[in-house]
Each structure stands twice: as structure tokens, then as C-alpha cells.
Amino acid sequence: MPQTPKQKLGAWGEEQAVQFLRKEGVEIAERNFRVKQGEIDIIGWRDLLPYGRTLCFVEVKTRSNHLESAERATGKEKLDRLFRAARAYCLFHDVNTDQTPIRFEQVSVYVNGREEPPTFRHFVIPVD
């Protein structure tokens, strides 16, 4: 089945986010991890002081218009699915969550035409 323009933009933005994260020192472990509980766009490892090697679960949102807020597109339901999928990933990969620092992040990718380089907003998602 062919991708819709929105799906193509999302896939392109995700690739841009991977390149951005690699420049930030993230070692990409997996992309598009899907389970019935939810989906995680990017999973990677980074060294963070004072925690050390930290497992990061990253949500990516891409917008072609800087007036739209990618950050607002990640609501409570999406976060709940992200957290459940992260638990499933940890169980599937035998990650000891008592000893492994874990962080949730979002990378928002903004593009005004593919000729210009994208801009990024990267932040930590707080976990209550």
C-alpha cells in the first residue's frame, strides 16, 4: 500500500531525527518498535551524567509548518501508549529497569520545504 503524503513526511522526519540524535551521541538500538500496547519511534542509548549509560525512548513528531506545534500532538493517551510499549521493550530485551536509567524524549522536526534544512526541538518528557 502506498504511503500518504503525511506518512512520507513522518518517515522523512524520523530519519532526520535519527541523524540529529546520532550527532548528539545517541547510539540507535531500534526504530519503530511495535507491540499491541503501542509504538516507539526510536530507541537508543546515550551516556548522561550523572546516570551513565541511559536507555532513551524517543517520540518523533514532524511538521511542515512552523505555526503548528508538534509538542502539543503528544497527549496523555499517546504518552500512556509510549510508556506501555517501553515496558514491553524492557521485558522483551531483559532490561533491568531497577538498574538501568531510562529517559523519555521527544524530537520535534520542523521543515519549510525540503530545500531548507529542518529545525529541531528536543526535550525530555517528564514521567510522573
C-alpha positions, 0 to 999 in steps of 0.5 A, a space after each residue: 500500500 502506498 504511503 500518504 503524503 503525511 506518512 512520507 513526511 513522518 518517515 522523512 522526519 524520523 530519519 532526520 531525527 535519527 541523524 540529529 540524535 546520532 550527532 548528539 551521541 545517541 547510539 540507535 538500538 531500534 526504530 519503530 518498535 511495535 507491540 499491541 500496547 503501542 509504538 516507539 519511534 526510536 530507541 537508543 542509548 546515550 551516556 548522561 551524567 550523572 546516570 551513565 549509560 541511559 536507555 532513551 525512548 524517543 517520540 518523533 513528531 514532524 511538521 511542515 509548518 512552523 505555526 503548528 506545534 508538534 509538542 502539543 500532538 503528544 497527549 496523555 493517551 499517546 504518552 500512556 501508549 509510549 510508556 506501555 510499549 517501553 515496558 514491553 521493550 524492557 521485558 522483551 530485551 531483559 532490561 533491568 529497569 531497577 538498574 538501568 536509567 531510562 529517559 523519555 524524549 521527544 524530537 520535534 522536526 520542523 521543515 519549510 520545504 525540503 530545500 531548507 534544512 529542518 529545525 529541531 526541538 528536543 526535550 525530555 518528557 517528564 514521567 510522573 
